[in-house]
Amino acid sequence: MTSTPKPAADPSRYRSDLIEARVITLIEMARTAGWPVRRWDCRHDLRGRIAGQAWPGDSLLRFNPVLGAENWDDFLYNTVAHEVAHLLACWREGGAALGHGPAWREAMALFGCEPRRCHGYDTRNSEAWRQRRWPYRCRCPEPHLLTTTRHNRVQKKHWTYHCRACGERLEFAG
């Protein structure tokens, strides 16, 4: 049975101005609570399965308009808070801030949001990037297919992978 793709969301449902207004509100809440705050910027250019990203070193927030349009209410309330909390945690803790550690959870509590690590959005319409697969062999009859990321690690001699069935090291068969 094949799955039917869900209808595309109305892109006009995604409002970058409302997202940026929410960011301002959250950052002001943090400033009032004594958190250190810096200048920040927002971009609305993410694609794929990731709903949002925070780049604390660049004070940058990035958001996925497709997932935002399809999940607007939760996205505006929770995803935006999730990413702002990452910025705040790193601004306060520096490089010692853990991704979803105590400072991040404290910021989420300040915003009144549940500290969820991942979203549960349906990503079928989000133009997910798919990696190429590369053939690798061991003594088993069937080849193994490694993603481009893993293939590059092997080629740069940073990593080795072993077959789970026979335990032999996988060798590139291309």
C-alpha positions as CSV (number, residue, x, y, z in Angstrom):
1,M,0.0,0.0,0.0
2,T,1.5,3.4,-1.0
3,S,1.1,6.4,1.2
4,T,-0.7,9.4,-0.2
5,P,1.2,12.6,0.3
6,K,-0.7,15.1,2.4
7,P,-1.8,18.3,0.8
8,A,0.7,21.1,0.9
9,A,0.1,23.8,3.5
10,D,-0.9,27.2,2.6
11,P,2.4,29.2,2.6
12,S,0.6,32.4,3.5
13,R,-0.1,30.7,6.9
14,Y,3.6,31.2,7.7
15,R,4.2,34.7,9.0
16,S,7.8,35.6,9.5
17,D,6.8,38.9,11.1
18,L,4.9,37.1,13.8
19,I,7.8,34.7,14.4
20,E,10.1,37.7,14.8
21,A,7.6,39.4,17.1
22,R,7.5,36.2,19.2
23,V,11.3,36.1,19.3
24,I,11.4,39.8,20.6
25,T,8.8,38.9,23.2
26,L,10.8,35.9,24.5
27,I,14.1,37.8,24.5
28,E,12.5,40.6,26.5
29,M,11.1,38.1,29.0
30,A,14.6,36.7,29.4
31,R,16.1,40.2,29.7
32,T,13.6,41.1,32.4
33,A,14.5,37.8,34.2
34,G,18.2,38.8,34.2
35,W,19.5,36.7,31.3
36,P,22.3,38.2,29.2
37,V,21.0,39.2,25.8
38,R,22.8,40.1,22.6
39,R,21.8,41.3,19.1
40,W,20.3,38.5,17.1
41,D,19.0,37.8,13.6
42,C,16.4,35.6,12.0
43,R,16.3,33.8,8.7
44,H,13.4,31.8,7.3
45,D,15.4,29.5,4.9
46,L,15.6,26.0,6.5
47,R,14.4,23.1,4.5
48,G,14.1,19.4,5.2
49,R,13.1,17.8,8.5
50,I,14.6,20.4,10.8
51,A,12.0,22.9,12.1
52,G,14.5,25.4,13.6
53,Q,18.1,26.0,14.3
54,A,20.0,28.3,16.7
55,W,23.5,29.4,15.9
56,P,24.7,31.0,19.1
57,G,28.1,32.0,17.8
58,D,26.4,34.0,15.1
59,S,23.4,35.0,17.2
60,L,21.3,33.6,14.4
61,L,17.9,31.8,14.4
62,R,16.8,29.9,11.4
63,F,13.3,28.5,10.7
64,N,11.6,26.2,8.3
65,P,8.7,27.9,6.5
66,V,7.1,24.6,5.2
67,L,7.0,23.0,8.7
68,G,6.0,26.3,10.2
69,A,3.0,26.7,7.8
70,E,1.9,23.1,8.3
71,N,2.1,23.3,12.1
72,W,1.6,27.0,12.7
73,D,0.2,27.2,16.3
74,D,2.7,24.7,17.8
75,F,5.5,26.1,15.7
76,L,5.0,29.7,16.7
77,Y,4.6,28.8,20.4
78,N,7.0,25.9,21.0
79,T,9.6,25.8,18.1
80,V,10.4,29.5,18.3
81,A,10.8,29.2,22.1
82,H,13.0,26.1,21.7
83,E,15.4,27.9,19.4
84,V,15.5,31.2,21.4
85,A,16.2,29.1,24.5
86,H,19.3,27.7,22.8
87,L,20.6,31.2,22.1
88,L,19.9,32.3,25.7
89,A,21.6,29.2,27.2
90,C,24.7,29.8,25.2
91,W,24.8,33.5,25.8
92,R,24.6,32.8,29.5
93,E,26.8,29.7,29.8
94,G,29.1,30.2,26.9
95,G,30.7,27.1,25.4
96,A,29.7,25.1,28.6
97,A,26.0,25.2,27.7
98,L,24.7,21.7,26.9
99,G,22.3,21.5,23.9
100,H,19.2,20.6,25.9
101,G,20.8,20.9,29.3
102,P,19.8,22.8,32.5
103,A,20.2,26.3,31.1
104,W,18.1,25.5,28.1
105,R,15.4,23.8,30.2
106,E,15.4,26.8,32.6
107,A,14.8,29.1,29.6
108,M,12.0,26.9,28.4
109,A,10.4,27.0,31.8
110,L,10.7,30.8,31.8
111,F,8.7,30.8,28.6
112,G,6.1,28.4,29.9
113,C,6.9,25.8,27.3
114,E,7.4,22.0,27.7
115,P,11.2,21.3,27.2
116,R,10.8,18.9,24.3
117,R,14.0,17.9,22.5
118,C,12.4,17.2,19.1
119,H,9.3,18.1,17.2
120,G,6.8,15.5,16.0
121,Y,5.8,17.3,12.8
122,D,5.0,15.3,9.7
123,T,7.9,16.1,7.3
124,R,6.6,14.5,4.1
125,N,6.2,17.9,2.4
126,S,9.3,19.5,3.6
127,E,11.7,18.7,0.7
128,A,13.9,16.5,3.0
129,W,17.4,16.2,1.8
130,R,18.3,12.6,1.0
131,Q,21.9,11.5,1.1
132,R,23.4,9.3,-1.6
133,R,24.2,5.7,-0.6
134,W,27.6,4.2,-1.3
135,P,28.3,0.4,-1.6
136,Y,30.6,-1.3,0.9
137,R,31.5,-4.9,1.2
138,C,32.5,-7.4,3.8
139,R,32.5,-11.2,3.5
140,C,28.7,-11.3,3.6
141,P,27.0,-11.8,0.2
142,E,24.9,-8.6,0.3
143,P,26.6,-5.2,0.1
144,H,26.1,-2.5,2.7
145,L,25.0,1.0,1.7
146,L,26.6,3.8,3.7
147,T,25.4,7.4,3.6
148,T,27.5,10.1,2.1
149,T,28.4,11.3,5.6
150,R,29.7,7.9,6.7
151,H,31.4,7.4,3.3
152,N,33.3,10.7,3.7
153,R,34.4,9.7,7.2
154,V,35.8,6.5,5.9
155,Q,37.5,8.2,2.9
156,K,39.1,10.8,5.1
157,K,40.4,8.0,7.4
158,H,38.4,9.4,10.4
159,W,36.3,6.4,11.0
160,T,35.9,2.7,10.2
161,Y,32.7,0.7,10.1
162,H,32.2,-3.0,10.7
163,C,29.5,-5.4,9.6
164,R,27.1,-6.3,12.4
165,A,26.7,-9.9,11.1
166,C,30.3,-11.0,10.5
167,G,32.3,-8.3,12.3
168,E,34.5,-7.6,9.3
169,R,35.6,-4.1,8.5
170,L,33.6,-2.6,5.6
171,E,35.6,-1.7,2.5
172,F,34.4,0.6,-0.3
173,A,33.2,-1.4,-3.3
174,G,32.9,1.5,-5.7
